[in-house]
C-alpha cells in the first residue's frame, strides 16, 4: 500500500491519525518528522490488520532491522526501499551513514518510481536536516562531510535555496585551510632559514677566532726569532791575538762592527691591490637607513690572496660585520712571494637621494 505522508503536519501538530490509532510526538524528540514518517510507512496498514496482528508486525520489524544490507541500493525493489527508509527513520539515520540513510533510500525510490507524492514530500521535509548537518560540518571544519551533504542536497533539490550559501561557505573554508597551510609552510621555511643563518654566523666566528689564534702564534714566533737574531748580532766575535804586532794593520773597532750588525733591515713594500671588492649593503641596515664603518685586519698571502680576516672594530656593532668580512675575503693583491699583515677600513654610506 502506498500512502501519502505529510511529516510537516507531524512536527507542527504533534499528532498523527492512522487507522484509528493516535501517536503523540514528544516535543523533546529532535527528529519528530522522521518518527512520523517511519510510523506511517512501516506501522500503518488497515485498521483491522493493525489490531489483528500486532505481534506479527513487531516480529517483522525486528527481523527487518536485523537483516544485513545489500551492497547496492539498486538491488532493492520499491517495497524494499520503502521498508529500509522506514527503518532508517526509526533509527534516526536521516542522512548518515552514506548509502544507508533515509535520504539515500528515498532518492533511490524516486529514481525507481518518479512522481510519487509521498516520496517527493518526504524528501522536501528532510531537506532542513541535511542543510543543518551541512552547516554543522562546516563549523567543525569537516569539509569532506560538508561536500557530501551538499551533493546529497543537490540530488534532493537542485534549486534548494540553501545550496548557494553552503557552496560559498565550503569554498571559503577550503580557501582558509589552504591559506593556513601555506602560512605554516612559510613559517617553517623561515625558521629553517634563520637556523641556517645562525649556524653560518657561528661557523664564521669560529673560523675568525681560529685564524686570530694562528696569527697571534705566528706573530709571537716571529718576535722571538727577531729577538734571538738581535742578541746574536750584538755579541762581538772573538779575535785571536796577532803574534807579530803591526801598527799599520789594525783590527776594525768593535763598536763599528756592532753598529753594522744592529742596522734594521729595509721594510717590505706592501703589494699593490689589483682586485677591489665592494661590500654588499645589508638589507636590514638599508631599510632602517643605518650607516657605519668596519675595520678588518687580515693577511696577504704570497700569491696575493687574503686569509684570516679578523674584526678589529665596527660602528655600529654587529650590523656590517659579516658584509665587511666577506668583502675582505674577495680582495686580490699582486703576488709578492711573501706574507704581509694588513688592515682595511670599509665604510657603509647610504646613496644620496
Buried (B, 14 or more C-beta within 10 A) or exposed (E): EEEEBBBEBBBEEBEBEBEEEEBEBEEEEEBBBBBBBBBBBBBBBEEEBBEEEEEEBEEEBEEBEEEEEEEEBEEBEBEBBBBBBBBBBBBBBBBBEEEBBBBBBBBBBBEBBEEBEBBBBBBBBBBEBBBBBBBEBBEEEBBEBBBBBBEBBBBBBEEBEBBEEBBEBBEEBEEEEEEEEEEEEEEEEEEEEEEEEEEEEEEBBEBBEEBBEEBEEBEEEEEEEEEEEEEEBEEEEEEEEEEEEEEEEEEEEEEEBEEEBEEEEEEEEEBEBEEEBEBBBBEEBEEEEBBBBBBBBBBBBEEBBBBBBBBEEBEEEEBBBBBBBBBBBEBBBEBBEEBBBBEBEBEBEEEEE
